[in-house]
Amino acid sequence: MPDRLFARWRAKSNLTERERFVAFVEHPRFEEAARALSRGMLALAAQDKALDGMVKDVGRHGATMMAIYLHATGGLTLPRLKALCSESGLISPGRARAILLYLRFLKYVVPAEGGGRAGLYVPTPELQRAWHAIEWQALSAVAIIEPDVAHIMATLKEPRAVFDIVRMLHAVVFAPSLSGSTDNAFWRVFLNRHAGTQILHALMLGAAEDDAYPPRGSMTYSLSRLARDFNVSRPHVARLLRAAEQEGLVVLEDANRLRFTDEGRREAAILLGLRLLVSLQAAVLLYEERAGEPLRRTA
């Protein structure tokens, strides 16, 4: 592949991290890509109950990525998962055990044969397929903005490619440039609550098709449908929406319509932009690591 691929997004470009992010979210096709991401993530969860369980909150999602990363870089054990969760600041070490048990319940990890007293676990093909589907969907949305992603996607068709993808995602997500406090209103209301991110995607998709994305105008919703679609209670959804209003993220206009405040829309755009840009930056790192050669398969 020619060296000009990803030229604008590579670390050696003359853009700062902030300038790259601004250039990304101001791309004329960003809203189209963000809408595709929302639709794709909800469709994946609706088709696969186990995947749906994995993405119900940022803790489960993040710990699953860490579990795959640990397998790809020396082995998945509970002590290593606890240590990485603590280092990340996203998940408490105490929750790591519960998430590992949940991954076993989903049949996403199993004890390694001959793991002995070390307590070694390995990701199952089901987890490989689920995570591959998530990242494939994200990269497909990114390709709307940066068609060069197709060159990397061509080397990532097998589910086992998740081990290479996650190594790069980990490098991007936990880079100092992306580190920051998660103790803010948007995280409290949407990312840390059960099904909060899914509810956010559904709310945004409830706006008019010709609206901006994230929407500037009203978003229609039904408490009953949100509860049914995401396997939560109506009171849970109602509490989430009230919390969003109390935190200054949305204005509840009536029983089935709301809109973002300026702060809420800004935070939603940051979330969508970061999610897409993380996948793009991971693709760039893969390109730079492999120098255009087929990806090495991680055992």
Residue, then its C-alpha position, 0 to 999 in steps of 0.5 A: m500500500p502506498d505510504r500516503l495512506f492515512a496521511r492526515w491521521r498518522a502520528k507523524s502528521n503535523l496535526t496535534e491530537r486536538e486538531r486531528f479530533v476537530a478535523f474528524v468531527e468537522h468532516p462533512r460526512f461525520e454525521e452520516a458516519a455517527r448515525a451509521l455507528s448508532r444504527g449498527m451497534l443497536a442492530l448487533a445487540a438486537q441480533d445477539k443476546a450475549l453481545d447485548g449483555m457485554v455492551k450493556d455498560v462501559g465497565r463490561h465492555g471495557a473489561t472485555m476488551m482488557a480480557i482479550y488484550l491480556h490473552a493477546t499479550g501474555g495470558l488472561t488471569l484474574p490477577r492480571l485483569k484486576a491489575l489492568c482494571s485498576e490501572s485503567g481507572l475505568i473499572s474497580p479491581g473488585r468488579a473484575r472478578a464479577i465481570l470475568l464470571y459474567l464472561r464465563f456465563l456468556k461462554y465468552v471465556v473458558p478455563a485454559e486446558g492445562g491452565g492449572r493453578a495459574g487460573l488461565y482463561v482463553p477467549t472462545p470463538e464466540l467472543q472472537r466473533a462478537w468483538h470482531a462484529i463490533e469492530w467491523q461495524a465501527l470500522s465500516a462507519v469510519a470508512i464513510i469518513e476515511p476510505d483508506v480504512a478499507h485497506i486495513m479491513a481487507t486484512l481483518k476479515e477473520p474473527r481471530a484478527v480481534f487480537d491484533i485489533v484489540r492490541m491497537l485499541h488498547a494503545v489508543v484508548f489508554a494513551p495519555s492524550l485520551s486519559g481524563s476524568t470519567d466523573n462527569a455528567f455524561w458518563r454518570v447518566f449514559l455510560n455507567r448506567h445499565a443500557g445507558t449507551q443503547i438508550l442514548h443511541a435509540l433516542m438520537l435515532g428518534a429524531a427526524e432523518d433530516d436533523a443533524y446528528p447528534p440531533r439539534g431538534s426534538m427526539t421522540y421516544s417511548l418508555s415502554r419501547l425503550a424498556r422492551d428493546f433493552n430489557v430494562s424496566r420502565p422506571h429504570v428508563a424514566r430515572l435515566l431521563r430524569a437524571a439527564e435532565q437534572e444534569g443539564l444534558v436534555v430538556l424533557e419537552d413532554a411525555n414522549r419528546l426531549r431534546f439535547t441542551d447545548e452541553g448534552r449535544r456537545e457531549a454526545a458529539i464527543l462520545l461519537g467522535l471519540r468512538l469512531l476516531v479510536s477505531l480509525q487510530a487503531a487502524v492507523l497503528l495497524y497500518e504502521e506496524r504492518a507496513g502494508e503487509p498482511l497482519r500476523r495472526t496472534a496465537 
